Amino acid sequence: MEEPAEDLSLNKILERKTRKLSARMFFEVLVLKNHGLIDVQQDEPYGDISLKLTFSFSKAHI
């Protein structure tokens, strides 16, 4: 089994994106979390959100 990838920074992903696109992408993060495909962590209010793929994501038929 492969090692999971490093955490991704949502702030880094959303750099130079419009507010509208950022809102859409944030919603998709919530959907992926709800389906158990990613784990999310935010260490402080209004801080960066770290994203990590789950084992379920690698098994998903997308």
Stockholm file with secondary structure:
# STOCKHOLM 1.0

chainA/1-62         MEEPAEDLSLNKILERKTRKLSARMFFEVLVLKNHGLIDVQQDEPYGDISLKLTFSFSKAHI
#=GR chainA/1-62 SS CCCCCCCEEHHHHHTTCCHHHHHHHHHHHHHHHHTTSEEEEESSTTCCEEEEECHHHHHCCC
#=GC SS_cons        CCCCCCCEEHHHHHTTCCHHHHHHHHHHHHHHHHTTSEEEEESSTTCCEEEEECHHHHHCCC
//
